[in-house]
Amino acid sequence: MHYVISDIHGCLEEYLDLIAAIDPGEEDTVYILGDVCDKGPYPLRVLQDMMKRPGIRPVMGNHDYTALKNLRNLGEAVDRPDFRKALPKEERLDFAYWYKDGGYTTFDEYRELSPEEREAALSYMETFSAFERVEAGKKTFVLVHAGIRGYKEGMDLKEVPASDLIFYRTDYDRPLFEDPDTVLVTGHTPTFLIRPDRQSLIYEAPGHIALDCGCVYGGKLAALCLETGRVYYAGHSDRI
């Protein structure tokens, strides 16, 4: 079976509950559509658990990308009280934006790790793919974090810049693909911003499945089995 989760954002308890509910076997694959990092309390502990599970296939999210970039730029200077001065001047504003946008949780937890643990986490994040394509249940599922900016029918996704897959939200009002059996699966945009009922539940529209149910904002963490359509939730939403 193939399962998909998105936007964990350091919500370790909900992530572990969801993995336990899925209970993936050795032949199963769990795709995580980015934004493991930032905002929530334990992004590095989530990453370390993912690293131990061979069936997990991570896709890069914008928060993972910016966390990786800023932590690599800091290098060993991350432990210095004046660590910001170690950054090139042209990188300091990017760091400030990342830190303010939830990066402080990743940064603080990263500083608690040993040098070996830090390198293992960053090296693992560098293996995150830009997208995945899965054939399941007679359908084709294209898995990306946010959307596919500027997509045209027949475009080779390998030629799409990673930034166009992880930063730009998709338009859920129209299918991206002409084939009705090809579905774009995304995170990034909390579903309570998409659903007319404002509930923190998975959202489906023709050609689309949106999985970010806003766990870190008080919603739920969701997983979907692509073969069966079964949905799993962890956490308790104050929006329902």
SEDORO-227163 format. One line per 3 residues: their letters; for each residue x, y, z of N, C-alpha, C. Coordinates in Angstrom, 3 decimals, always signed. Example, Ala and Ser with C-alpha at 12.3 -4.5 7.8 and 13.67 -1.06 7.14 Angstrom:
<pts>
AS> +13.190/-5.690/+7.800/+12.300/-4.500/+7.800/+13.200/-3.300/+7.800  +12.850/-2.250/+7.080/+13.670/-1.060/+7.140/+12.900/+0.030/+7.870
</pts>
This chain:
<pts>
MHY> +0.833/-1.197/+0.000/+0.000/+0.000/+0.000/+0.874/+1.257/+0.000  +0.287/+2.348/-0.486/+0.959/+3.644/-0.495/+0.137/+4.627/+0.327  +0.797/+5.251/+1.293/+0.141/+6.224/+2.171/+0.805/+7.579/+1.994
VIS> +0.033/+8.633/+2.239/+0.573/+9.994/+2.103/+0.195/+10.817/+3.329  +1.178/+11.542/+3.871/+1.011/+12.460/+5.008/+1.657/+13.784/+4.598  +1.189/+14.882/+5.157/+1.819/+16.159/+4.831/+1.826/+17.093/+6.027
DIH> +2.804/+18.007/+6.035/+2.849/+19.134/+6.969/+2.777/+18.700/+8.438  +3.763/+17.909/+8.828/+3.850/+17.464/+10.224/+4.259/+18.615/+11.133  +5.156/+19.456/+10.670/+5.573/+20.658/+11.403/+5.924/+20.371/+12.873
GCL> +6.707/+19.331/+13.091/+7.203/+19.066/+14.435/+6.194/+18.531/+15.413  +5.004/+18.143/+14.951/+3.969/+17.595/+15.842/+4.258/+16.113/+16.063  +5.207/+15.841/+16.940/+5.725/+14.489/+17.135/+4.658/+13.517/+17.622
EEY> +3.884/+13.901/+18.623/+2.887/+12.984/+19.179/+1.867/+12.569/+18.129  +1.365/+13.531/+17.364/+0.378/+13.221/+16.338/+0.992/+12.373/+15.220  +2.225/+12.672/+14.874/+2.918/+11.877/+13.855/+3.054/+10.419/+14.283
LDL> +3.504/+10.192/+15.514/+3.659/+8.816/+15.998/+2.310/+8.110/+16.103  +1.279/+8.831/+16.532/-0.064/+8.245/+16.594/-0.542/+7.834/+15.210  -0.258/+8.672/+14.212/-0.714/+8.385/+12.855/+0.038/+7.198/+12.262
IAA> +1.350/+7.140/+12.478/+2.120/+5.995/+11.995/+1.613/+4.710/+12.649  +1.284/+4.776/+13.952/+0.758/+3.593/+14.634/-0.594/+3.185/+14.067  -1.411/+4.157/+13.703/-2.734/+3.853/+13.141/-2.606/+3.211/+11.759
IDP> -1.682/+3.713/+10.960/-1.443/+3.122/+9.639/-0.837/+1.733/+9.779  +0.122/+1.621/+10.689/+0.841/+0.369/+10.932/+1.395/-0.201/+9.632  +2.264/+0.566/+8.949/+2.747/+0.109/+7.642/+3.590/-1.153/+7.744
GEE> +3.409/-2.033/+6.771/+4.199/-3.246/+6.706/+5.474/-3.025/+5.913  +6.289/-4.073/+5.792/+7.574/-3.955/+5.127/+7.439/-3.585/+3.653  +6.316/-3.949/+3.030/+6.123/-3.670/+1.612/+5.410/-2.351/+1.369
DTV> +5.006/-1.657/+2.419/+4.262/-0.405/+2.286/+5.216/+0.786/+2.192  +4.735/+1.853/+1.556/+5.490/+3.096/+1.444/+4.658/+4.234/+2.004  +5.307/+5.068/+2.816/+4.653/+6.254/+3.373/+5.367/+7.480/+2.812
YIL> +4.651/+8.253/+2.015/+5.192/+9.491/+1.459/+4.833/+10.645/+2.391  +5.803/+11.474/+2.694/+5.569/+12.652/+3.533/+5.846/+13.886/+2.688  +4.796/+14.669/+2.439/+4.862/+15.756/+1.460/+5.386/+17.061/+2.044
GDV> +6.470/+16.979/+2.768/+7.164/+18.182/+3.172/+6.629/+18.893/+4.386  +7.385/+19.892/+4.779/+7.146/+20.681/+5.986/+7.100/+19.804/+7.235  +8.134/+18.995/+7.354/+8.393/+18.301/+8.616/+8.878/+19.322/+9.647
CDK> +9.594/+20.332/+9.177/+10.281/+21.284/+10.053/+9.402/+22.475/+10.441  +9.874/+23.164/+11.497/+9.385/+24.498/+11.892/+7.996/+24.463/+12.550  +7.736/+25.513/+13.291/+6.463/+25.832/+13.935/+6.161/+24.965/+15.154
GPY> +6.080/+23.640/+14.991/+5.772/+22.751/+16.098/+6.986/+22.460/+16.954  +6.805/+21.718/+18.060/+7.865/+21.627/+19.076/+9.031/+20.702/+18.761  +8.840/+19.638/+17.975/+9.888/+18.623/+17.865/+10.194/+18.221/+16.422
PLR> +10.543/+19.150/+15.559/+10.817/+18.776/+14.160/+11.998/+17.832/+13.998  +13.057/+18.013/+14.790/+14.223/+17.137/+14.639/+13.939/+15.731/+15.153  +13.134/+15.622/+16.176/+12.770/+14.286/+16.655/+11.893/+13.562/+15.638
VLQ> +11.037/+14.305/+14.935/+10.270/+13.689/+13.848/+11.222/+13.207/+12.753  +12.158/+14.071/+12.355/+13.123/+13.690/+11.330/+13.913/+12.451/+11.728  +14.353/+12.401/+12.971/+15.145/+11.261/+13.424/+14.337/+9.971/+13.407
DMM> +13.046/+10.072/+13.711/+12.205/+8.876/+13.621/+12.023/+8.457/+12.169  +11.802/+9.417/+11.282/+11.659/+9.106/+9.862/+12.887/+8.394/+9.323  +14.053/+8.821/+9.774/+15.307/+8.250/+9.296/+15.413/+6.763/+9.620
KRP> +14.749/+6.322/+10.659/+14.816/+4.927/+11.094/+13.837/+4.034/+10.339  +12.955/+4.627/+9.547/+11.892/+3.864/+8.887/+12.177/+3.786/+7.386  +12.620/+2.621/+6.891/+12.998/+2.512/+5.475/+11.844/+2.713/+4.509
GIR> +10.611/+2.554/+4.965/+9.460/+2.701/+4.084/+8.996/+4.127/+3.890  +9.653/+5.095/+4.531/+9.242/+6.491/+4.398/+9.997/+7.155/+3.254  +9.250/+7.867/+2.400/+9.826/+8.602/+1.275/+9.447/+10.076/+1.421
PVM> +10.364/+10.936/+1.820/+10.042/+12.349/+2.035/+10.130/+13.174/+0.751  +9.229/+14.127/+0.635/+9.226/+15.122/-0.435/+9.546/+16.471/+0.206  +10.298/+17.300/-0.482/+10.745/+18.568/+0.087/+9.603/+19.574/+0.200
GNH> +9.508/+20.216/+1.367/+8.584/+21.319/+1.573/+9.342/+22.621/+1.724  +8.643/+23.734/+1.644/+9.325/+25.028/+1.720/+10.006/+25.246/+3.062  +9.403/+24.770/+4.152/+10.039/+24.940/+5.453/+11.265/+24.047/+5.591
DYT> +11.212/+22.842/+5.021/+12.391/+21.975/+5.042/+13.526/+22.599/+4.234  +13.178/+23.147/+3.089/+14.171/+23.767/+2.208/+14.862/+24.941/+2.898  +14.077/+25.824/+3.515/+14.680/+26.996/+4.148/+15.432/+26.624/+5.423
ALK> +14.947/+25.628/+6.153/+15.682/+25.165/+7.329/+17.031/+24.588/+6.927  +17.035/+23.737/+5.919/+18.277/+23.125/+5.447/+19.257/+24.190/+4.962  +18.762/+25.135/+4.183/+19.620/+26.194/+3.653/+20.257/+27.010/+4.774
NLR> +19.453/+27.432/+5.749/+19.968/+28.299/+6.806/+20.891/+27.564/+7.758  +20.589/+26.327/+8.065/+21.453/+25.574/+8.970/+22.776/+25.221/+8.298  +22.753/+24.933/+7.010/+23.994/+24.698/+6.275/+24.830/+25.983/+6.233
NLG> +24.172/+27.109/+6.009/+24.904/+28.380/+5.950/+25.582/+28.704/+7.279  +24.924/+28.364/+8.378/+25.483/+28.668/+9.692/+26.680/+27.779/+10.027  +26.606/+26.515/+9.643/+27.696/+25.595/+9.944/+27.979/+25.511/+11.435
EAV> +29.237/+25.473/+11.802/+29.615/+25.339/+13.203/+29.321/+26.604/+14.005  +29.079/+27.705/+13.326/+28.792/+28.969/+14.021/+27.431/+28.964/+14.694  +26.632/+27.903/+14.468/+25.298/+27.836/+15.068/+25.358/+27.910/+16.594
DRP> +26.467/+27.521/+17.193/+26.596/+27.518/+18.648/+27.101/+28.841/+19.216  +27.514/+29.739/+18.368/+28.040/+31.016/+18.857/+26.926/+31.955/+19.291  +27.118/+32.726/+20.368/+26.107/+33.705/+20.765/+25.826/+34.725/+19.666
DFR> +26.830/+35.051/+18.874/+26.671/+36.025/+17.800/+26.570/+35.320/+16.448  +25.832/+34.192/+16.415/+25.800/+33.357/+15.220/+25.331/+34.119/+13.981  +24.475/+35.113/+14.154/+23.975/+35.846/+12.984/+25.110/+36.540/+12.231
KAL> +26.134/+36.973/+12.967/+27.256/+37.659/+12.322/+28.082/+36.706/+11.462  +27.922/+35.412/+11.694/+28.659/+34.438/+10.898/+28.047/+34.258/+9.512  +26.815/+34.700/+9.342/+26.155/+34.579/+8.050/+26.638/+35.671/+7.103
PKE> +26.757/+35.353/+5.816/+27.010/+36.423/+4.848/+25.886/+37.465/+4.933  +26.220/+38.701/+4.720/+25.224/+39.760/+4.867/+23.995/+39.516/+4.005  +24.195/+38.972/+2.810/+23.065/+38.753/+1.914/+22.157/+37.620/+2.383
ERL> +22.614/+36.815/+3.367/+21.815/+35.702/+3.881/+21.106/+36.042/+5.187  +21.429/+37.153/+5.800/+20.890/+37.450/+7.133/+19.393/+37.729/+7.109  +18.912/+38.383/+6.066/+17.486/+38.671/+5.982/+16.694/+37.384/+5.774
DFA> +17.212/+36.470/+4.933/+16.544/+35.182/+4.738/+16.460/+34.413/+6.049  +17.548/+34.447/+6.817/+17.540/+33.774/+8.113/+16.481/+34.387/+9.022  +16.401/+35.703/+9.057/+15.432/+36.375/+9.927/+14.006/+36.004/+9.555
YWY> +13.709/+35.948/+8.261/+12.362/+35.556/+7.818/+12.058/+34.120/+8.222  +13.034/+33.222/+7.988/+12.829/+31.816/+8.354/+12.616/+31.662/+9.851  +13.463/+32.290/+10.643/+13.387/+32.158/+12.099/+12.033/+32.646/+12.610
KDG> +11.573/+33.773/+12.100/+10.302/+34.344/+12.549/+9.119/+33.506/+12.089  +9.241/+32.848/+10.943/+8.148/+32.052/+10.377/+8.166/+30.621/+10.898  +8.517/+30.451/+12.155/+8.478/+29.135/+12.777/+9.793/+28.408/+12.804
GYT> +10.841/+28.977/+12.185/+12.129/+28.298/+12.145/+12.819/+28.203/+13.490  +12.381/+29.011/+14.437/+13.042/+28.996/+15.745/+12.919/+27.649/+16.432  +11.826/+26.899/+16.202/+11.701/+25.586/+16.853/+12.731/+24.608/+16.291
TFD> +12.915/+24.637/+14.988/+13.932/+23.782/+14.368/+15.326/+24.201/+14.814  +15.573/+25.495/+14.816/+16.881/+26.035/+15.206/+17.224/+25.649/+16.641  +16.307/+25.863/+17.572/+16.574/+25.570/+18.979/+16.817/+24.087/+19.207
EYR> +16.026/+23.241/+18.568/+16.201/+21.798/+18.762/+17.504/+21.329/+18.092  +17.832/+21.910/+16.956/+19.067/+21.563/+16.250/+20.287/+21.837/+17.120  +20.276/+22.932/+17.833/+21.412/+23.292/+18.679/+21.616/+22.308/+19.828
ELS> +20.603/+21.541/+20.168/+20.716/+20.555/+21.247/+21.344/+19.243/+20.775  +21.485/+19.067/+19.464/+22.018/+17.826/+18.919/+23.543/+17.810/+18.946  +24.080/+16.613/+18.914/+25.534/+16.458/+18.768/+25.914/+16.781/+17.326
PEE> +27.208/+17.068/+17.064/+27.633/+17.326/+15.674/+27.276/+16.182/+14.730  +27.385/+14.951/+15.213/+27.054/+13.800/+14.366/+25.566/+13.754/+14.053  +24.740/+14.039/+15.051/+23.289/+14.049/+14.836/+22.877/+15.178/+13.889
REA> +23.533/+16.311/+14.015/+23.228/+17.435/+13.116/+23.512/+17.063/+11.674  +24.695/+16.519/+11.437/+25.071/+16.170/+10.072/+24.153/+15.087/+9.509  +23.775/+14.125/+10.335/+22.876/+13.072/+9.870/+21.522/+13.645/+9.466
ALS> +21.001/+14.582/+10.250/+19.699/+15.192/+9.946/+19.759/+15.993/+8.652  +20.797/+16.822/+8.490/+20.895/+17.643/+7.290/+21.149/+16.785/+6.052  +21.981/+15.774/+6.185/+22.244/+14.881/+5.052/+20.970/+14.150/+4.633
YME> +20.171/+13.775/+5.609/+18.895/+13.116/+5.305/+17.966/+14.076/+4.564  +17.881/+15.316/+5.009/+17.009/+16.288/+4.353/+17.454/+16.552/+2.915  +18.735/+16.429/+2.658/+19.233/+16.633/+1.300/+18.803/+15.527/+0.343
TFS> +18.275/+14.420/+0.875/+17.776/+13.335/+0.026/+16.304/+13.510/-0.322  +15.611/+14.504/+0.248/+14.188/+14.695/-0.034/+13.995/+14.939/-1.530  +13.010/+14.298/-2.104/+12.740/+14.475/-3.532/+11.888/+15.714/-3.770
AFE> +11.874/+16.185/-5.014/+11.052/+17.341/-5.376/+9.609/+16.941/-5.627  +9.395/+15.707/-6.093/+8.045/+15.196/-6.356/+8.118/+13.683/-6.424  +6.964/+13.055/-6.382/+6.859/+11.613/-6.581/+5.644/+11.339/-7.477
RVE> +5.712/+10.249/-8.221/+4.594/+9.813/-9.053/+4.272/+8.369/-8.675  +3.015/+8.105/-8.334/+2.622/+6.796/-7.833/+1.438/+6.278/-8.638  +1.528/+5.028/-9.085/+0.398/+4.353/-9.720/-0.273/+3.494/-8.656
AGK> -1.549/+3.761/-8.406/-2.262/+3.023/-7.357/-3.752/+3.040/-7.663  -4.391/+1.875/-7.536/-5.829/+1.809/-7.721/-6.303/+2.326/-9.054  -5.573/+2.025/-10.130/-5.912/+2.427/-11.505/-5.846/+3.939/-11.714
KTF> -5.202/+4.651/-10.808/-5.016/+6.081/-10.957/-3.534/+6.427/-10.843  -3.189/+7.601/-11.341/-1.848/+8.137/-11.194/-1.912/+9.311/-10.233  -1.091/+9.265/-9.217/-1.042/+10.334/-8.224/+0.305/+11.038/-8.334
VLV> +0.259/+12.349/-8.538/+1.466/+13.166/-8.568/+1.554/+13.883/-7.226  +2.613/+13.602/-6.487/+2.760/+14.089/-5.116/+3.776/+15.225/-5.076  +3.326/+16.405/-4.670/+4.221/+17.552/-4.493/+3.821/+18.264/-3.208
HAG> +4.687/+19.140/-2.737/+4.348/+19.838/-1.503/+3.262/+20.885/-1.710  +3.449/+21.774/-2.673/+2.556/+22.936/-2.781/+1.725/+22.949/-4.056  +2.338/+22.705/-5.191/+1.669/+22.783/-6.473/+2.704/+22.663/-7.569
IRG> +2.305/+22.969/-8.807/+3.261/+22.953/-9.927/+3.066/+24.259/-10.673  +3.850/+25.235/-10.338/+3.717/+26.560/-10.939/+4.000/+26.509/-12.448  +3.089/+27.099/-13.224/+3.292/+27.193/-14.658/+3.180/+25.880/-15.403
YKE> +2.487/+24.904/-14.811/+2.408/+23.589/-15.458/+1.633/+23.661/-16.764  +2.167/+22.963/-17.787/+1.479/+22.775/-19.060/+1.443/+21.290/-19.362  +0.357/+20.835/-19.979/+0.168/+19.419/-20.242/+1.374/+18.846/-20.973
GMD> +1.855/+17.720/-20.465/+3.004/+17.053/-21.064/+4.338/+17.508/-20.531  +4.340/+18.481/-19.634/+5.595/+18.984/-19.082/+6.307/+17.893/-18.278  +7.614/+17.802/-18.432/+8.432/+16.873/-17.668/+8.719/+17.497/-16.307
LKE> +8.202/+16.896/-15.242/+8.362/+17.491/-13.912/+9.820/+17.536/-13.473  +10.663/+16.704/-14.074/+12.084/+16.742/-13.727/+12.729/+18.050/-14.158  +12.095/+18.748/-15.092/+12.643/+20.013/-15.581/+12.057/+21.218/-14.861
VPA> +11.107/+20.990/-13.946/+10.481/+22.084/-13.205/+11.396/+22.466/-12.041  +11.725/+23.746/-11.870/+12.540/+24.152/-10.719/+11.877/+23.739/-9.408  +12.685/+23.300/-8.463/+12.141/+22.850/-7.177/+11.312/+23.932/-6.509
SDL> +11.718/+25.183/-6.664/+10.975/+26.279/-6.029/+9.544/+26.362/-6.543  +9.297/+25.939/-7.790/+7.960/+25.984/-8.363/+7.065/+24.868/-7.832  +7.661/+23.911/-7.121/+6.907/+22.807/-6.542/+6.673/+22.972/-5.048
IFY> +7.487/+23.782/-4.395/+7.422/+23.825/-2.927/+6.931/+25.145/-2.361  +6.875/+26.198/-3.166/+6.495/+27.507/-2.636/+5.136/+28.016/-3.127  +4.681/+27.553/-4.288/+3.525/+28.181/-4.940/+2.281/+27.310/-4.817
RTD> +1.249/+27.860/-4.222/+0.007/+27.123/-3.973/-0.700/+26.805/-5.286  -1.385/+25.668/-5.296/-2.131/+25.276/-6.477/-3.524/+25.888/-6.465  -4.168/+25.871/-7.604/-5.546/+26.350/-7.750/-6.467/+25.144/-7.684
YDR> -7.171/+25.007/-6.574/-8.017/+23.832/-6.372/-9.331/+23.917/-7.136  -9.583/+25.026/-7.815/-10.828/+25.182/-8.570/-10.758/+24.581/-9.961  -9.558/+24.158/-10.378/-9.458/+23.545/-11.710/-8.455/+22.399/-11.665
PLF> -8.766/+21.311/-12.381/-7.797/+20.204/-12.468/-6.540/+20.653/-13.202  -5.403/+20.146/-12.767/-4.149/+20.501/-13.417/-3.890/+19.631/-14.641  -4.384/+18.403/-14.605/-4.109/+17.435/-15.669/-5.376/+17.156/-16.474
EDP> -5.214/+16.941/-17.771/-6.355/+16.635/-18.631/-6.920/+15.260/-18.331  -6.076/+14.322/-17.994/-6.512/+12.959/-17.681/-7.265/+12.966/-16.350  -8.548/+12.581/-16.329/-9.303/+12.607/-15.071/-8.813/+11.596/-14.036
DTV> -8.001/+10.642/-14.466/-7.466/+9.653/-13.542/-6.065/+10.002/-13.052  -5.614/+11.219/-13.341/-4.355/+11.721/-12.787/-4.679/+12.792/-11.762  -4.217/+12.596/-10.550/-4.605/+13.441/-9.422/-3.369/+14.094/-8.812
LVT> -3.458/+15.393/-8.560/-2.391/+16.118/-7.863/-2.673/+16.063/-6.363  -1.700/+15.572/-5.606/-1.832/+15.468/-4.151/-0.863/+16.456/-3.520  -1.382/+17.354/-2.681/-0.583/+18.438/-2.135/-0.795/+18.605/-0.639
GHT> +0.142/+19.331/-0.027/-0.012/+19.848/+1.329/+0.016/+21.359/+1.241  +0.768/+21.988/+2.140/+1.106/+23.415/+2.091/-0.050/+24.340/+2.474  -1.210/+24.175/+1.860/-2.350/+25.039/+2.142/-3.293/+24.338/+3.113
PTF> -3.457/+24.858/+4.354/-4.359/+24.204/+5.305/-5.767/+24.064/+4.730  -6.336/+22.895/+4.880/-7.626/+22.624/+4.236/-8.762/+23.462/+4.802  -8.630/+23.966/+6.042/-9.707/+24.810/+6.554/-9.769/+26.152/+5.832
LIR> -8.736/+26.455/+5.038/-8.769/+27.637/+4.182/-9.385/+27.347/+2.820  -9.551/+26.067/+2.493/-10.086/+25.651/+1.193/-11.528/+25.182/+1.303  -11.820/+24.379/+2.331/-13.137/+23.769/+2.465/-14.198/+24.828/+2.776
PDR> -15.345/+24.764/+2.126/-16.422/+25.713/+2.439/-16.883/+25.639/+3.888  -16.783/+24.435/+4.511/-17.226/+24.286/+5.898/-16.141/+24.639/+6.907  -14.942/+24.997/+6.424/-13.811/+25.410/+7.265/-13.365/+24.318/+8.252
QSL> -13.654/+23.060/+7.951/-13.231/+21.978/+8.821/-11.816/+21.520/+8.474  -11.118/+21.017/+9.481/-9.746/+20.525/+9.322/-9.773/+19.061/+8.910  -10.247/+18.827/+7.699/-10.349/+17.500/+7.125/-9.763/+17.526/+5.721
IYE> -9.402/+16.353/+5.211/-8.885/+16.262/+3.854/-9.892/+16.851/+2.869  -9.370/+17.559/+1.872/-10.222/+18.185/+0.857/-9.979/+17.506/-0.484  -11.065/+17.146/-1.169/-10.969/+16.555/-2.497/-11.807/+17.351/-3.481
APG> -11.266/+17.558/-4.668/-11.948/+18.202/-5.773/-11.492/+17.490/-7.039  -12.162/+17.670/-8.168/-11.708/+17.007/-9.395/-10.230/+17.269/-9.675  -9.466/+16.174/-9.709/-8.038/+16.278/-9.991/-7.169/+16.678/-8.825
HIA> -7.754/+16.832/-7.636/-6.995/+17.329/-6.490/-7.316/+16.550/-5.212  -6.288/+16.390/-4.380/-6.451/+15.988/-2.978/-5.524/+16.873/-2.161  -6.064/+17.546/-1.160/-5.277/+18.405/-0.267/-5.234/+17.769/+1.110
LDC> -4.014/+17.616/+1.650/-3.820/+16.813/+2.866/-3.446/+17.605/+4.113  -3.075/+18.863/+3.976/-2.634/+19.628/+5.146/-3.849/+20.074/+5.953  -4.159/+19.326/+6.987/-5.329/+19.628/+7.811/-4.980/+20.519/+9.006
GCV> -3.842/+21.180/+8.940/-3.512/+22.217/+9.908/-3.248/+21.729/+11.315  -2.549/+20.600/+11.442/-2.296/+20.042/+12.769/-1.631/+21.057/+13.691  -0.605/+21.755/+13.197/+0.151/+22.672/+14.046/-0.668/+23.898/+14.440
YGG> -1.796/+24.121/+13.744/-2.672/+25.247/+14.070/-3.883/+24.820/+14.897  -3.847/+23.604/+15.431/-4.972/+23.105/+16.215/-5.894/+22.199/+15.448  -5.501/+21.824/+14.244/-6.299/+20.906/+13.439/-5.845/+19.473/+13.622
KLA> -5.859/+18.707/+12.544/-5.498/+17.301/+12.607/-4.315/+17.008/+11.695  -3.664/+15.896/+11.957/-2.672/+15.351/+11.039/-3.356/+14.197/+10.310  -3.267/+14.210/+8.984/-4.030/+13.250/+8.185/-3.115/+12.362/+7.372
ALC> -3.602/+11.153/+7.099/-2.941/+10.235/+6.173/-4.003/+9.644/+5.254  -3.604/+9.379/+4.027/-4.509/+8.811/+3.032/-3.860/+7.598/+2.396  -4.596/+6.505/+2.293/-4.143/+5.335/+1.552/-4.577/+5.507/+0.097
LET> -3.646/+5.524/-0.818/-3.971/+5.809/-2.212/-4.744/+4.677/-2.868  -4.501/+3.445/-2.467/-5.210/+2.312/-3.081/-6.672/+2.253/-2.656  -6.939/+2.464/-1.382/-8.285/+2.249/-0.845/-9.069/+3.531/-0.612
GRV> -8.377/+4.663/-0.535/-9.043/+5.913/-0.190/-9.314/+6.066/+1.290  -8.831/+5.120/+2.090/-9.077/+5.220/+3.534/-8.295/+6.392/+4.123  -8.953/+7.116/+5.030/-8.360/+8.294/+5.655/-8.106/+8.006/+7.132
YYA> -6.978/+8.464/+7.630/-6.601/+8.336/+9.035/-6.356/+9.745/+9.584  -6.759/+9.970/+10.839/-6.514/+11.269/+11.480/-5.904/+11.057/+12.851  -5.047/+12.003/+13.232/-4.508/+12.066/+14.593/-4.653/+13.491/+15.092
GHS> -4.887/+13.633/+16.379/-5.054/+14.967/+16.945/-6.525/+15.335/+17.040  -6.792/+16.439/+17.701/-8.156/+16.886/+17.919/-8.286/+18.326/+17.439  -9.211/+18.557/+16.539/-9.362/+19.892/+15.963/-10.375/+20.708/+16.729
DRI> -10.007/+21.961/+17.037/-10.972/+22.862/+17.645/-11.829/+23.543/+16.590  -11.683/+23.122/+15.329/-12.468/+23.710/+14.253/-13.665/+22.850/+13.880  -13.799/+21.692/+14.493/-14.874/+20.764/+14.127/-15.937/+20.711/+15.221
</pts>
